[in-house]
Amino acid sequence: MSRPVLSCMMLLIGIPAVFAVEGSPTTTADWIQQGKRAIEQNDYATAGKCLSMILQRSDNKSSDPEAIALGAVVMAYGLWQQHPDQPLLVRQQLQDAIARNPDWAYPYYFLARVLSYPAPSAQIVPLLEKALSLDPGLATADDFAFLTLLYNQKGDTARAILIAEQGLERFPAGVLLRLVSGETRLAREEALTGFYELQYAIFLGGGGHPVSVKAKQDLQGLIRQYRNESGRRQAPELYACLEAFHWESAGDFPKAIGLLQNALVIRNPPHPLAHLLLGEAYLQNNQLERGIQELKLVVGIIPWFAPAYGELGDAYEALGEHTSAREWWQQCMSIDPTNWKAHQAETSLKRLGAGER
C-alpha cells in the first residue's frame, strides 16, 4: 500500500480530520499503539481517529509500516461491514497488514475469521497457529473451536485436544468449543469424557440451538454403541447415564433417577454433570427439594455454569419461594448474560414482577 493510498483510505471510510482526546498520545508510535489497542477491543471509531492523527502528523504521507498495517485493518473492517459477500477485498487488505507488520497478531485472527465463513477450512490453521503464538489473549472461543475441529478432521486428535483444553481454560462456557471437544474425545475413543462434553454443549446451547442439535445427534450414536450389555461392562458410568436418558425420555423418571444415583457412586468424586442430570430428573419427577439439592452441588463445583442457576430459579418459583427464585435468576444473568437460560431468567423476572403488581 503506497503513501497516497493510506491517505485516500481514510477519506473513503469517513474518518474525521480533527478530533480531541483527553490525555492523547504525543508521538506517532503512541498513536499507533493506541490504534492497535482500540482495534483489538473492537473499537474501530477510536482506531480511525488515531489514524487521522497519524496522517495529520505526517502531512498525509505516512510511510510507517505499522501505521499502514493499522490503516489496512481499518479498511478491511469497513469493507467487511459494507461488502460481506466480497471476502477477497477484505483478504487483500489483511494480507497487506500482515506483510507490513508480521508481529501483530490481530490481522491473522481477523483473516482466519473471514476465511472461516461459511465454514472453516484448512487454510486458516497456519493463520490461527501464528496468531496464538503471537498473542493468545486475542483469541475467541470460536477460534479455538475452529482449530480443534480442523485438527480433529485431519486425524491429529492429540493437537486437537491440546487446543481444546487451552480454549476451555479461558472459555469454559464456549458452546461450539464444548461440542468439538466432545467430538474429538469420541474420535479418541474417550467415550465417557466425550459424553459429558456433549452434555455441556446441550445444556449451554439449549433448545433448538444448532450446536445442541448436533450434540444430541452425536449422543444418539453413543446410545447405539453403549446402551447394551457390552456397554455396561466396558463403561458402566456411561451406560447408566445413557439408560437414564432413555427412561427419562420415556417418562419413567423413578427409573432414570435410580440409574443416575448408580452413576454417581461409580466415580469418586462424581462428575458435576451427573449431579445436574440427577437434579433435572428429580425436578421432572416433581421432587423439587431433592432437585434443588443436586443443582446447588452443581453451581458449587462449576460456578460459571449459568443454566444451573436458571434452573434453580425455576425450581424455587415452582415451590412458591419467589424471593429465592429472583436471586437465582439474577445470578444466572450476571454469570453469563448471553446464555439462553439468562434470557429466560430475564423474562421470568419481568413476568414475576408484573404478576405481583
C-alpha positions as CSV (number, residue, x, y, z in Angstrom):
1,M,0.0,0.0,0.0
2,S,1.6,3.3,-1.1
3,R,1.5,6.5,0.9
4,P,-1.3,8.2,-1.0
5,V,-3.4,5.0,-0.7
6,L,-3.3,5.3,3.1
7,S,-4.5,8.9,2.9
8,C,-7.3,8.1,0.4
9,M,-8.3,5.2,2.5
10,M,-9.1,7.4,5.5
11,L,-11.3,9.6,3.2
12,L,-13.1,6.6,2.0
13,I,-14.1,5.4,5.4
14,G,-15.1,8.9,6.5
15,I,-12.7,9.4,9.4
16,P,-12.9,13.0,10.8
17,A,-9.8,15.1,10.1
18,V,-9.6,16.6,13.5
19,F,-10.5,15.3,17.0
20,A,-9.6,15.8,20.6
21,V,-8.9,13.2,23.2
22,E,-8.1,14.0,26.8
23,G,-4.7,12.7,27.7
24,S,-3.9,11.9,24.0
25,P,-0.6,10.3,22.9
26,T,2.1,12.6,21.9
27,T,4.1,10.6,19.3
28,T,3.2,8.7,16.2
29,A,4.3,5.5,17.8
30,D,1.9,6.2,20.7
31,W,-0.9,6.8,18.3
32,I,-0.2,3.6,16.5
33,Q,-0.2,1.6,19.7
34,Q,-3.5,3.2,20.8
35,G,-5.0,2.4,17.5
36,K,-3.9,-1.2,17.7
37,R,-5.4,-1.5,21.2
38,A,-8.7,0.1,20.0
39,I,-8.9,-2.4,17.1
40,E,-8.2,-5.3,19.5
41,Q,-11.1,-4.1,21.6
42,N,-13.3,-3.8,18.5
43,D,-13.4,0.0,18.8
44,Y,-12.9,1.0,15.2
45,A,-14.1,4.5,15.7
46,T,-11.2,5.3,18.0
47,A,-8.8,3.4,15.7
48,G,-9.9,5.6,12.9
49,K,-9.3,8.7,14.9
50,C,-5.8,7.5,15.8
51,L,-5.1,7.0,12.1
52,S,-6.4,10.5,11.4
53,M,-3.9,11.9,13.9
54,I,-1.0,9.9,12.4
55,L,-1.8,11.3,8.9
56,Q,-2.0,14.8,10.2
57,R,1.4,14.5,11.9
58,S,2.9,13.1,8.6
59,D,1.2,15.6,6.3
60,N,-0.8,12.7,4.9
61,K,2.3,10.9,3.7
62,S,3.0,8.3,6.4
63,S,5.3,5.5,5.4
64,D,5.4,3.8,8.7
65,P,4.7,0.1,8.1
66,E,2.8,-0.2,11.4
67,A,0.6,2.8,10.5
68,I,0.0,1.3,7.1
69,A,-0.9,-2.0,8.7
70,L,-3.3,-0.2,11.0
71,G,-5.0,1.5,8.1
72,A,-5.3,-1.8,6.2
73,V,-7.1,-3.4,9.1
74,V,-9.5,-0.5,9.5
75,M,-10.1,-0.6,5.8
76,A,-10.7,-4.3,5.9
77,Y,-13.2,-3.8,8.7
78,G,-15.1,-1.2,6.6
79,L,-15.1,-3.4,3.6
80,W,-16.3,-6.4,5.6
81,Q,-19.2,-4.4,7.0
82,Q,-20.2,-3.0,3.7
83,H,-19.5,-5.9,1.4
84,P,-19.6,-9.2,3.4
85,D,-20.2,-11.0,0.1
86,Q,-16.7,-9.9,-1.2
87,P,-14.2,-11.5,1.1
88,L,-11.4,-11.3,-1.5
89,L,-11.3,-7.5,-0.9
90,V,-11.0,-8.0,2.8
91,R,-8.4,-10.7,2.4
92,Q,-6.2,-8.4,0.3
93,Q,-6.2,-5.7,2.9
94,L,-5.4,-8.1,5.7
95,Q,-2.7,-9.8,3.8
96,D,-1.1,-6.4,3.3
97,A,-1.4,-5.7,7.0
98,I,0.4,-9.0,7.8
99,A,3.1,-8.2,5.3
100,R,3.6,-4.7,6.8
101,N,3.5,-5.8,10.4
102,P,4.1,-9.5,10.7
103,D,4.4,-9.5,14.5
104,W,0.9,-8.1,15.1
105,A,-1.5,-11.0,15.9
106,Y,-4.8,-9.3,15.2
107,P,-4.7,-9.4,11.4
108,Y,-4.0,-13.1,11.4
109,Y,-7.1,-13.6,13.6
110,F,-9.2,-11.3,11.5
111,L,-8.2,-13.0,8.3
112,A,-8.8,-16.5,9.7
113,R,-12.3,-15.4,10.8
114,V,-13.1,-14.0,7.4
115,L,-12.0,-17.2,5.8
116,S,-14.0,-19.3,8.2
117,Y,-17.3,-18.4,6.6
118,P,-19.4,-20.1,5.6
119,A,-17.3,-22.9,7.0
120,P,-13.8,-23.2,8.4
121,S,-11.2,-24.8,6.1
122,A,-7.6,-26.0,6.5
123,Q,-6.3,-22.7,5.1
124,I,-7.0,-21.0,8.5
125,V,-4.9,-23.4,10.5
126,P,-1.5,-21.7,10.0
127,L,-3.1,-18.3,10.5
128,L,-4.6,-19.2,13.8
129,E,-1.5,-21.1,15.0
130,K,0.6,-18.0,14.2
131,A,-1.9,-15.7,15.9
132,L,-1.9,-17.9,19.0
133,S,1.9,-17.9,19.1
134,L,2.0,-14.1,19.0
135,D,-0.9,-13.2,21.3
136,P,-3.2,-15.9,22.6
137,G,-5.1,-13.3,24.6
138,L,-6.8,-12.0,21.5
139,A,-8.3,-15.4,20.6
140,T,-12.1,-16.1,20.9
141,A,-13.8,-19.3,21.9
142,D,-14.6,-19.9,18.2
143,D,-11.0,-19.5,17.2
144,F,-10.1,-22.4,19.5
145,A,-13.2,-24.3,18.3
146,F,-12.4,-24.0,14.6
147,L,-8.8,-25.0,15.2
148,T,-9.8,-28.0,17.3
149,L,-12.4,-29.0,14.6
150,L,-9.8,-28.9,11.8
151,Y,-7.1,-30.8,13.6
152,N,-9.7,-33.5,14.5
153,Q,-10.9,-33.7,10.9
154,K,-7.3,-34.4,9.7
155,G,-6.8,-37.0,12.4
156,D,-4.4,-35.1,14.6
157,T,-6.5,-35.6,17.7
158,A,-3.6,-35.0,20.1
159,R,-3.2,-31.5,18.8
160,A,-7.0,-31.0,18.7
161,I,-7.3,-31.9,22.4
162,L,-4.4,-29.7,23.4
163,I,-6.1,-26.7,21.6
164,A,-9.5,-27.5,23.1
165,E,-8.1,-27.7,26.6
166,Q,-6.3,-24.4,26.1
167,G,-9.5,-22.8,24.9
168,L,-11.7,-24.3,27.7
169,E,-9.4,-22.9,30.3
170,R,-10.4,-19.4,29.1
171,F,-13.9,-20.1,27.7
172,P,-15.4,-22.9,29.7
173,A,-18.9,-21.9,28.5
174,G,-17.9,-21.9,24.8
175,V,-20.8,-23.9,23.3
176,L,-19.1,-24.7,20.0
177,L,-15.9,-25.4,21.7
178,R,-17.6,-27.9,24.0
179,L,-19.1,-29.7,21.0
180,V,-15.9,-30.1,19.1
181,S,-14.1,-31.1,22.3
182,G,-16.6,-33.8,22.8
183,E,-16.4,-35.0,19.2
184,T,-12.6,-35.1,19.4
185,R,-12.9,-37.2,22.6
186,L,-15.2,-39.6,20.8
187,A,-12.7,-39.8,17.9
188,R,-10.1,-40.8,20.5
189,E,-12.5,-43.4,21.9
190,E,-12.8,-41.5,25.2
191,A,-16.5,-42.1,25.2
192,L,-17.3,-41.0,28.8
193,T,-15.4,-37.7,28.6
194,G,-17.0,-37.1,25.2
195,F,-20.4,-37.8,26.6
196,Y,-20.0,-35.1,29.3
197,E,-18.6,-32.6,26.8
198,L,-21.7,-33.2,24.7
199,Q,-23.9,-32.6,27.7
200,Y,-22.2,-29.3,28.4
201,A,-22.9,-28.3,24.8
202,I,-26.5,-29.4,25.1
203,F,-27.2,-27.5,28.3
204,L,-25.2,-24.4,27.3
205,G,-26.8,-24.2,23.9
206,G,-30.3,-25.1,24.9
207,G,-33.4,-25.7,22.9
208,G,-33.0,-25.7,19.1
209,H,-29.5,-24.2,19.1
210,P,-27.6,-25.8,16.1
211,V,-24.8,-26.9,18.4
212,S,-27.3,-28.6,20.8
213,V,-28.9,-30.3,17.9
214,K,-25.6,-31.7,16.7
215,A,-24.6,-32.8,20.2
216,K,-27.9,-34.7,20.5
217,Q,-27.2,-36.4,17.2
218,D,-23.7,-37.4,18.5
219,L,-25.4,-38.6,21.7
220,Q,-27.6,-40.9,19.6
221,G,-24.5,-42.6,18.3
222,L,-23.3,-43.2,21.8
223,I,-26.7,-44.7,22.7
224,R,-26.4,-47.2,19.8
225,Q,-22.9,-48.1,20.8
226,Y,-23.1,-48.3,24.6
227,R,-26.7,-48.9,25.7
228,N,-26.2,-52.7,25.7
229,E,-24.7,-55.4,27.9
230,S,-21.2,-54.8,26.3
231,G,-21.5,-51.1,27.1
232,R,-22.5,-51.9,30.7
233,R,-19.3,-53.9,31.1
234,Q,-17.0,-51.5,29.2
235,A,-18.3,-48.2,30.5
236,P,-20.7,-48.6,33.5
237,E,-21.0,-44.9,34.3
238,L,-21.7,-44.1,30.7
239,Y,-24.2,-47.0,30.4
240,A,-26.1,-45.8,33.5
241,C,-26.3,-42.2,32.1
242,L,-27.5,-43.4,28.7
243,E,-30.0,-45.8,30.2
244,A,-31.3,-42.9,32.4
245,F,-31.6,-40.7,29.3
246,H,-33.7,-43.4,27.6
247,W,-36.1,-43.9,30.6
248,E,-36.4,-40.2,31.2
249,S,-37.3,-39.7,27.6
250,A,-39.9,-42.4,28.0
251,G,-41.3,-40.6,31.1
252,D,-40.2,-43.1,33.6
253,F,-38.4,-40.7,36.0
254,P,-38.1,-43.0,39.0
255,K,-36.1,-45.5,36.9
256,A,-34.0,-42.7,35.5
257,I,-33.3,-41.4,39.0
258,G,-32.2,-44.8,40.2
259,L,-29.8,-45.2,37.3
260,L,-28.3,-41.7,37.8
261,Q,-27.8,-42.5,41.5
262,N,-25.8,-45.5,40.5
263,A,-23.8,-43.4,38.1
264,L,-22.9,-41.0,41.0
265,V,-21.3,-43.8,43.1
266,I,-19.2,-45.3,40.3
267,R,-16.8,-42.4,40.2
268,N,-15.3,-40.6,43.3
269,P,-15.9,-37.7,43.1
270,P,-18.7,-37.8,40.6
271,H,-18.7,-35.7,37.5
272,P,-20.6,-32.4,38.2
273,L,-22.9,-33.0,35.3
274,A,-24.0,-36.3,36.8
275,H,-25.4,-34.2,39.6
276,L,-27.1,-32.0,37.0
277,L,-28.7,-34.9,35.2
278,L,-29.9,-36.3,38.5
279,G,-31.2,-32.9,39.6
280,E,-33.1,-32.5,36.3
281,A,-34.7,-35.9,36.8
282,Y,-35.8,-35.0,40.3
283,L,-37.4,-31.8,39.0
284,Q,-39.2,-33.7,36.2
285,N,-40.4,-36.1,38.9
286,N,-41.7,-33.2,41.0
287,Q,-39.2,-33.9,43.8
288,L,-38.2,-30.2,43.9
289,E,-36.3,-30.1,47.1
290,R,-34.1,-33.0,46.0
291,G,-33.6,-31.5,42.6
292,I,-32.5,-28.2,44.2
293,Q,-30.0,-30.0,46.4
294,E,-28.4,-31.6,43.3
295,L,-28.3,-28.3,41.4
296,K,-26.7,-26.5,44.3
297,L,-23.9,-29.1,44.2
298,V,-23.5,-28.3,40.5
299,V,-23.1,-24.5,41.0
300,G,-20.7,-25.2,43.9
301,I,-18.4,-27.2,41.6
302,I,-18.8,-25.2,38.4
303,P,-19.8,-21.7,39.4
304,W,-19.6,-20.4,35.8
305,F,-22.4,-22.7,34.6
306,A,-25.3,-20.3,34.1
307,P,-28.0,-22.9,33.1
308,A,-27.9,-24.4,36.6
309,Y,-28.6,-21.1,38.3
310,G,-31.6,-20.5,36.0
311,E,-32.9,-24.0,36.8
312,L,-32.6,-23.2,40.5
313,G,-34.7,-20.1,39.9
314,D,-37.3,-22.1,38.1
315,A,-37.4,-24.7,40.9
316,Y,-37.8,-22.1,43.6
317,E,-40.6,-20.5,41.6
318,A,-42.4,-23.8,41.4
319,L,-42.1,-24.0,45.2
320,G,-43.7,-20.6,45.5
321,E,-40.5,-19.1,47.0
322,H,-40.3,-16.1,44.8
323,T,-37.5,-14.2,46.7
324,S,-35.2,-17.2,46.2
325,A,-36.3,-17.6,42.6
326,R,-35.4,-13.9,41.9
327,E,-32.0,-14.3,43.5
328,W,-31.0,-17.4,41.4
329,W,-32.3,-15.8,38.2
330,Q,-30.3,-12.7,38.9
331,Q,-27.2,-14.8,39.5
332,C,-27.8,-16.6,36.2
333,M,-28.0,-13.3,34.3
334,S,-24.8,-12.0,36.0
335,I,-22.8,-15.2,35.4
336,D,-23.4,-15.3,31.6
337,P,-25.9,-12.7,30.3
338,T,-25.6,-14.1,26.8
339,N,-26.7,-17.6,27.7
340,W,-30.2,-18.7,26.6
341,K,-31.1,-19.5,30.2
342,A,-30.1,-16.0,31.2
343,H,-32.6,-14.7,28.6
344,Q,-35.2,-16.9,30.1
345,A,-34.3,-15.7,33.6
346,E,-34.8,-12.1,32.5
347,T,-38.2,-12.9,31.1
348,S,-39.2,-14.8,34.2
349,L,-38.1,-11.9,36.4
350,K,-40.3,-9.5,34.4
351,R,-43.2,-11.9,34.5
352,L,-42.9,-12.4,38.2
353,G,-42.7,-8.7,38.8
354,A,-45.7,-8.0,36.5
355,G,-47.7,-10.6,38.3
356,E,-47.1,-9.1,41.7
357,R,-48.1,-5.5,40.9
